[in-house]
């Protein structure tokens, strides 16, 4: 069964009614994709540490280091997301 879904033209956007700079959306998508990649890589490493054999104390230290490294890697992306958020908010003022 095929559904023919039609969207009203009023939902279409044009450059004349865009509230924020057109470069924001692609950059936002890119930043979110980068953060997802960073998070996924961290989860894989965390899983490997947790499943690994060895001293639990050493595992906890490795996890703590991994968490610090993860936060350091994310920080510039999060900062740029915050800047984009401010640019978007400024468009509504």
C-alpha positions as CSV (number, residue, x, y, z in Angstrom):
1,X,0.0,0.0,0.0
2,X,1.5,3.3,-1.1
3,X,0.8,6.5,0.8
4,X,1.0,9.8,-1.0
5,X,2.0,12.3,1.6
6,X,1.9,16.0,0.6
7,X,3.3,18.8,2.7
8,X,1.8,22.2,2.5
9,X,3.9,24.8,0.8
10,X,3.8,27.0,3.9
11,X,6.4,24.6,5.4
12,X,8.9,25.2,2.7
13,X,11.7,27.5,3.6
14,X,13.5,30.0,1.5
15,X,16.5,32.2,2.0
16,X,14.2,35.2,2.5
17,X,12.5,33.8,5.6
18,X,15.5,32.0,7.3
19,X,16.0,33.3,10.8
20,X,19.6,32.4,11.0
21,X,22.6,32.2,8.7
22,X,22.4,29.4,6.2
23,X,25.8,28.1,7.2
24,X,24.6,27.2,10.7
25,X,22.5,24.1,9.9
26,X,25.3,22.3,8.0
27,X,27.8,23.1,10.7
28,X,25.4,22.1,13.4
29,X,24.8,18.7,11.7
30,X,28.6,18.3,11.2
31,X,29.3,19.0,14.9
32,X,26.6,16.6,16.1
33,X,27.9,13.9,13.8
34,X,31.4,14.5,15.1
35,X,30.2,14.2,18.7
36,X,28.3,11.0,17.9
37,X,31.5,9.5,16.5
38,X,33.5,10.6,19.5
39,X,30.9,9.1,21.9
40,X,30.7,5.9,19.9
41,X,34.5,5.4,20.0
42,X,34.5,6.0,23.7
43,X,31.7,3.5,24.3
44,X,33.6,0.9,22.3
45,X,36.8,1.5,24.4
46,X,34.8,1.5,27.6
47,X,33.2,-1.8,26.6
48,X,36.6,-3.3,25.8
49,X,38.0,-2.3,29.2
50,X,35.0,-3.6,31.1
51,X,35.0,-7.0,29.3
52,X,38.8,-7.3,29.6
53,X,40.5,-9.6,32.0
54,X,42.6,-8.0,34.7
55,X,42.7,-6.1,37.9
56,X,39.5,-4.2,38.7
57,X,41.6,-1.3,40.2
58,X,43.5,-1.0,37.0
59,X,40.2,-1.1,35.0
60,X,38.8,1.8,37.1
61,X,42.0,3.9,36.5
62,X,41.8,3.2,32.8
63,X,38.1,4.1,32.7
64,X,38.8,7.3,34.6
65,X,41.6,8.2,32.1
66,X,39.3,7.3,29.2
67,X,36.5,9.6,30.6
68,X,39.0,12.5,31.0
69,X,40.2,12.0,27.4
70,X,36.6,11.7,26.2
71,X,35.7,15.0,27.8
72,X,38.8,16.7,26.4
73,X,38.0,15.5,22.9
74,X,34.4,16.7,23.2
75,X,35.1,20.1,24.7
76,X,35.9,22.0,21.5
77,X,32.8,20.6,19.7
78,X,30.6,21.4,22.7
79,X,32.0,25.0,22.8
80,X,31.3,25.5,19.1
81,X,27.8,24.2,19.6
82,X,27.3,26.7,22.4
83,X,28.5,29.5,20.0
84,X,26.1,28.3,17.3
85,X,23.3,28.4,19.9
86,X,24.1,32.0,20.7
87,X,24.1,32.9,17.0
88,X,20.7,31.3,16.6
89,X,19.3,33.1,19.7
90,X,20.7,36.4,18.4
91,X,18.7,35.9,15.3
92,X,15.5,35.9,17.4
93,X,16.3,39.2,19.1
